[in-house]
Amino acid sequence: MKTYDVIVLGLGGMGSATACHLARRGSRVLGLEQFTPAHDRGSSHGQTRVIRQCYFEHPSYVPLLLRAYELWHALERESGAELLVLGGGLMMGSPESEVVRGSLRSAVEHGLPHELLTRAEICRRFPVFDPPPDTVGLLEPHAGLVRPELAVRAHLQQATASGADLRFEEVVESWSSEGPGVTVRTRKGTYSAGHLVVTPGPWAPELLKDMGVPVAVERQVLLWFQPKGGVGGFMPDRFPIYIWHEDDHRQPYGFPAVDGPEGGVKIAFFRKPAREVCTPETVDRRVRDDDIESLRESIRRFLPALDGGFLRGTTCLYTVTPDLNFVVGPHPGREHVTVGCGFSGHGYKFCSVMGEVLADLAIHGRTPLDLSLFDPQRFGQCTAGI
Ligand SMILES: Cc1cc2nc3c(=O)[nH]c(=O)nc-3n(C[C@H](O)[C@H](O)[C@H](O)COP(=O)(O)OP(=O)(O)OC[C@H]3O[C@@H](n4cnc5c(N)ncnc54)[C@H](O)[C@@H]3O)c2cc1C
């Protein structure tokens, strides 16, 4: 049985970054992934993810985001891949909406550059938008998008270059943490290590069911439409990423046309009216007519120029906690185990910094960044025997 310093379970967005940071620091790392690199069965696929700093969810995320940006830029330099497109981001809604108010709060508390736009200014600067009368916008210049599949591959490639042993199409069947370290069993072998980092994405409810953290998996869809008058008004040099707080249950968001005239324009619901709780095994992976129609209703209300025709779509999974904050820290009931899960549909932009944080926790048991929002014990007692 080969011995490692750290085993990383799951090499999606978070696990690929963690393996990279660990290997760079000289740890002997084993990464285990049940599918192929940058696959489309979990949460880290679909070509683009929003990245932004004026974080409406909570100002405590901002220091993590500033570090995430530094690390994404470093990964671009090291890998030679273009991972970010930072053409600005527009957070829209009524002045009291969570999206506008919360973004402003983070911008002010952290001194982040931003502009407040009236509806008339939104329509003048970005003529394809036609939002309802009481809409205002917060425009932040450093927002944009990150490319998840390219970024997963870049982290994996850097991990391998630093000596990590990464194994794909190998399902972890069980793990235990008795004695001085951990033992992990797959169908192909048994491995031991001093520490285990579990980054299982939507497989968290099953793999971490003894942790006492109430995470639920939700089906989401990403759709691409062809704009009515062509992609001109949606090109990245004149169209930002955006989130529109339509009401408390509907937040459509989208991207510029980063894949040229034929690629269409991607749009989705960040938060959508009807939750569809599922598992990675039971989820309906087809894109249905009601998915298209429900998003189209919102498109007609604020971005009618996009209603030119449905092109294609894909499904993806959120792993959601009750307070929509992440779960990152020591497993409450198991020694030598660190968890990173429950990223609640807004985790991708943090993968670079979460890789660093999870590596710090695995090696040193602490990180200089404030993780108090993410405490795995905040939902009460863990059910595992300690
Ligand atoms: C539709 C959609 C839109 C999103 N938009 C944004 C956005 O705009 N901005 C943003 O910041 N975030 C966004 N997110 C959220 C973000 O993508 C996720 O938070 C992030 O990708 C989660 O990464 P992860 O590593 O936790 O999960 P994953 O990338 O799914 O990785 C988990 C990995 O663990 C592996 N695994 C699980 N169990 C086992 C096992 N037993 N053995 C071996 N391997 C195993 C899985 O195969 C998988 O590869 C979005 C998510 C979706 C679905």
Ligand as a Chemical Component Dictionary entry (heavy atoms), coordinates in Angstrom:
data_LIG
# 
_chem_comp.id                   LIG 
_chem_comp.type                 NON-POLYMER 
_chem_comp.pdbx_formal_charge   0 
_chem_comp.three_letter_code    LIG 
# 
loop_
_chem_comp_atom.comp_id 
_chem_comp_atom.atom_id 
_chem_comp_atom.alt_atom_id 
_chem_comp_atom.type_symbol 
_chem_comp_atom.charge 
_chem_comp_atom.model_Cartn_x 
_chem_comp_atom.model_Cartn_y 
_chem_comp_atom.model_Cartn_z 
_chem_comp_atom.pdbx_ordinal 
LIG C1  C1  C 0 -25.433 25.992 -13.749 1  
LIG C2  C2  C 0 -24.350 26.439 -12.832 2  
LIG C3  C3  C 0 -23.930 27.751 -12.909 3  
LIG C4  C4  C 0 -22.967 28.226 -12.016 4  
LIG N1  N1  N 0 -22.540 29.507 -12.158 5  
LIG C5  C5  C 0 -21.556 29.977 -11.351 6  
LIG C6  C6  C 0 -21.008 31.247 -11.569 7  
LIG O1  O1  O 0 -21.391 31.946 -12.515 8  
LIG N2  N2  N 0 -20.016 31.660 -10.749 9  
LIG C7  C7  C 0 -19.553 30.886 -9.737  10 
LIG O2  O2  O 0 -18.655 31.332 -9.008  11 
LIG N3  N3  N 0 -20.041 29.656 -9.509  12 
LIG C8  C8  C 0 -21.029 29.176 -10.300 13 
LIG N4  N4  N 0 -21.517 27.911 -10.128 14 
LIG C9  C9  C 0 -21.075 27.112 -8.983  15 
LIG C10 C10 C 0 -19.736 26.461 -9.200  16 
LIG O3  O3  O 0 -19.606 26.017 -10.522 17 
LIG C11 C11 C 0 -19.580 25.354 -8.182  18 
LIG O4  O4  O 0 -19.685 25.917 -6.881  19 
LIG C12 C12 C 0 -18.219 24.656 -8.323  20 
LIG O5  O5  O 0 -18.023 24.227 -9.641  21 
LIG C13 C13 C 0 -18.165 23.476 -7.372  22 
LIG O6  O6  O 0 -16.957 22.777 -7.558  23 
LIG P1  P1  P 0 -16.716 21.398 -6.800  24 
LIG O7  O7  O 0 -15.287 21.075 -6.963  25 
LIG O8  O8  O 0 -17.286 21.512 -5.417  26 
LIG O9  O9  O 0 -17.645 20.343 -7.569  27 
LIG P2  P2  P 0 -17.297 19.480 -8.891  28 
LIG O10 O10 O 0 -16.584 20.326 -9.871  29 
LIG O11 O11 O 0 -18.537 18.796 -9.303  30 
LIG O12 O12 O 0 -16.234 18.435 -8.388  31 
LIG C14 C14 C 0 -16.516 17.354 -7.535  32 
LIG C15 C15 C 0 -15.771 16.157 -8.091  33 
LIG O13 O13 O 0 -15.759 15.092 -7.162  34 
LIG C16 C16 C 0 -15.828 13.894 -7.914  35 
LIG N5  N5  N 0 -16.287 12.813 -7.014  36 
LIG C17 C17 C 0 -17.410 12.816 -6.267  37 
LIG N6  N6  N 0 -17.544 11.660 -5.608  38 
LIG C18 C18 C 0 -16.465 10.891 -5.942  39 
LIG C19 C19 C 0 -16.035 9.578  -5.573  40 
LIG N7  N7  N 0 -16.739 8.797  -4.733  41 
LIG N8  N8  N 0 -14.874 9.115  -6.105  42 
LIG C20 C20 C 0 -14.144 9.890  -6.952  43 
LIG N9  N9  N 0 -14.520 11.131 -7.337  44 
LIG C21 C21 C 0 -15.667 11.626 -6.834  45 
LIG C22 C22 C 0 -16.828 14.233 -8.987  46 
LIG O14 O14 O 0 -16.808 13.326 -10.080 47 
LIG C23 C23 C 0 -16.412 15.630 -9.357  48 
LIG O15 O15 O 0 -15.473 15.648 -10.413 49 
LIG C24 C24 C 0 -22.443 27.378 -11.030 50 
LIG C25 C25 C 0 -22.838 26.034 -10.986 51 
LIG C26 C26 C 0 -23.754 25.569 -11.896 52 
LIG C27 C27 C 0 -24.159 24.130 -11.846 53 
# 
loop_
_chem_comp_bond.comp_id 
_chem_comp_bond.atom_id_1 
_chem_comp_bond.atom_id_2 
_chem_comp_bond.value_order 
_chem_comp_bond.pdbx_ordinal 
LIG C1  C2  SING 1  
LIG C2  C3  SING 2  
LIG C2  C26 DOUB 3  
LIG C3  C4  DOUB 4  
LIG C4  N1  SING 5  
LIG C4  C24 SING 6  
LIG N1  C5  DOUB 7  
LIG C5  C6  SING 8  
LIG C5  C8  SING 9  
LIG C6  O1  DOUB 10 
LIG C6  N2  SING 11 
LIG N2  C7  SING 12 
LIG C7  O2  DOUB 13 
LIG C7  N3  SING 14 
LIG N3  C8  DOUB 15 
LIG C8  N4  SING 16 
LIG N4  C9  SING 17 
LIG N4  C24 SING 18 
LIG C9  C10 SING 19 
LIG C10 O3  SING 20 
LIG C10 C11 SING 21 
LIG C11 O4  SING 22 
LIG C11 C12 SING 23 
LIG C12 O5  SING 24 
LIG C12 C13 SING 25 
LIG C13 O6  SING 26 
LIG O6  P1  SING 27 
LIG P1  O7  DOUB 28 
LIG P1  O8  SING 29 
LIG P1  O9  SING 30 
LIG O9  P2  SING 31 
LIG P2  O10 DOUB 32 
LIG P2  O11 SING 33 
LIG P2  O12 SING 34 
LIG O12 C14 SING 35 
LIG C14 C15 SING 36 
LIG C15 O13 SING 37 
LIG C15 C23 SING 38 
LIG O13 C16 SING 39 
LIG C16 N5  SING 40 
LIG C16 C22 SING 41 
LIG N5  C17 SING 42 
LIG N5  C21 SING 43 
LIG C17 N6  DOUB 44 
LIG N6  C18 SING 45 
LIG C18 C19 SING 46 
LIG C18 C21 DOUB 47 
LIG C19 N7  SING 48 
LIG C19 N8  DOUB 49 
LIG N8  C20 SING 50 
LIG C20 N9  DOUB 51 
LIG N9  C21 SING 52 
LIG C22 O14 SING 53 
LIG C22 C23 SING 54 
LIG C23 O15 SING 55 
LIG C24 C25 DOUB 56 
LIG C25 C26 SING 57 
LIG C26 C27 SING 58 
# 
